[in-house]
């Protein structure tokens, strides 16, 4: 499955303003036995909040380290602000970095930590170093913490000090490497809002790395989903969620039900095509394919290429599976249910396979679930 | 942390042009500002963007800087290696060569003679001479077997190991499982023997167990004694236990404290009783530590020298003592041969142990250590009283072995036949104007000790730090570098001293250049070689613990590699460096084996040598000088304990 570019007309409103703040061009990083990053190309616009998300070992952190200059790419080019960064050491890249464990200097106070980068660059805005430190601490809601010992701070506070330290010299790019993975869930949700606010306020180009797809969707302008060192899909959060480009993205981002089976009928309609697919046990469902010209986001290959006999892979979000909903019907048995508060996530047994549904009322016993052909999203045709 | 950050009065965003209104429309404006803001780091270079339009000048200077920084370590490493070769490997190699080259021809005859000589190998020598193993084994079991010098050395080492483990394990039990005031201090004190000069310990034992010592005085009070333990195997084994039991206690305590309490609780919940849970869960985690300390104790006591020299007599000579005698008799070839035999035995044991250790996975620190019981019995039940009674008995023995020798030395240094006196100390600082040149002069010995200590420190400290850096980086061959750099730990001072004497003090020719160093320089070299591994051992853990992301953060904030080294690495490993320095200094101050060979005249004597000369003749000055050594090494100990408490087992 090929990478789907995100060059749609409305995917990147800021693109035309100048060279990309960060640009990766065919970047590959190989170690002795493994390829951590495999031919990754992407570009991050100025002021954009761009997130790399994927399971552990997918190469997202290595990609961030390549941008930071802590590793050198085996192949390909990295450009920062349009200029080739090859051979430029980290200290000359104008990047601010927040690591997963924050890496606060344990032998310095909070104030000394935040002021450290100001030894090598004037404080932005012509203020004194002390004023700059105070400014940054206020920005992260820790005003007056200058003399405290980093070891005496809570995890969330340390994370914010690390942010302040990274931002103090006024970097061009902020690199955040799983900055919240060591924190508890509630705090993570609060801090991610705060990080987003700070990023918006400073309009600073931000490359964010996380394994948490929900976090990625919540804070980002655009998201790149990575797997095994490769980029599976780049797009705005809603795009990634509504129109995953690959089976992997469909399953990784949010809950999903993935189906596949042979095409038994293709019928042309006013809006595109209605394709009938046999998804197992003699159950046939219809899936709508829109055929808007030039929209490559509906999966690889031109939709009109779908023929009887092709194998179609598509997915339906749990929230689109409803009792007696739509024109398609699947007979299933409720296996278990998780009450999540607002909704209930229902696990169903459908001829030995698991289906996920999301309801507000809960389900029980044998049910017939349906979905609308337009709620099915095709991720692959063989 | 609410979203109330809309006012831009004091926020960092105030540098943004006010006109931009919506923050997302003109992001370039801010970035341009950002580039200017960092002008300081840039004005000396070129344009503000990182590269592409970067002037060649900046690129060249940057790559030059990177190259220099990268090379710096290589150059320093090469220097350290060269020093190590000159001060250690070359001299030790000359010992090997001396042992196999007789009259210019290579031969193994020296070894063969040693191996077949019952004087060295006892009944085993007949085995090497080709006799049937059965008859040899039979004779070995008979009561009048001959052990030979090597056999006796192994025998006393085995006895010392048993005594050390027997004395060390109860201490580990108390330290790991009981809570009482002074526990931490006591735990820290287990490192003390590493810095206590063995000759000082010998003085303490002479003072304690002598005919007029406090032990015999106490025994006399209850109508027992007197005991004549001095100059017998008992005193030697006891002194070795003084030295090595704390090592056993230290390593075992550490292992015990890393046992996870929940593992024991799991075993208990599965049906194991307390004793069974101990045997099944705790004990297996202690074996490696006990075995390690036993192996180290055996190697240390196999190579024992000053203690046997001072506390034994001729019939109790160990290999090291005999090597020393051979050197004094100028029989260098046989001395070298015997030294090599000893080295091979020691290294084999050490190698066997290291192979074993490599198979043990590093014990992860238990998430929750076992809880400590109060030392004061919580009730008067048998269950609570019995173990504490045992501890009390152990404590009494420990006082006799560990405390009495030190206390006796202190007491003997301030008393003579007429009562309390400072005469012995006065004797140390008086200039003995009338003394003959061969006589031991205490003041020069003190001065030499301090001088050699400072010089050895000046060599050992930078060397140790460089080697620590080299051994904590990852590259192919790192293990080899580690082994090469740490070898001096396992080679006795006698061998190093002999090598330096024969190889460098007597002079060597490289090409047509005659190279010879003075005895003083050789002593400093020997001390530096003995001390620097301890610098490595104290600095390396700090470097290893150092989070690489601290460095990366500093780099990302604008610090160059060298700058990051000064600002981040050094301050964080500094305690280890200071502790290593204290170690190296203490080792030098107490070094005996190499010094006694290399000190070519009384003007090169150090405190330990002077003490050895005083023992038996003038106990008063010996103890006074022992106290001086105790003070110097105790200060070192305090420094090590305060700053480098986390150094590795050795």
Interface residues (C-beta under 8 A of the other chain):
Chain A: X14 X17 X18 X21 X46 X47 X68 X69 X70 X79 X80 X81 X82 X83 X84 X85 X86 X87 X88 X89 X90 X91 X92 X93 X94 X95 X96 X97 X99 X101 X103 X105 X106 X107 X116 X117 X119 X120 X121 X122 X123 X124 X125 X126 X132 X134 X135 X136 X138 X139 X141 X162 X165 X166 X167 X168 X169 X170 X171 X172 X175 X190 X191 X193 X194 X197 X198 X200 X201 X202 X203 X204 X205
Chain B: X1 X3 X5 X8 X10 X11 X12 X13 X14 X15 X16 X23 X24 X27 X28 X30 X31 X33 X34 X35 X37 X38 X39 X40 X41 X49 X50 X51 X52 X53 X54 X59 X62 X63 X66 X547 X549 X550 X552 X553 X554 X555 X556 X557 X558 X559 X560 X561 X563 X567 X568 X571 X572
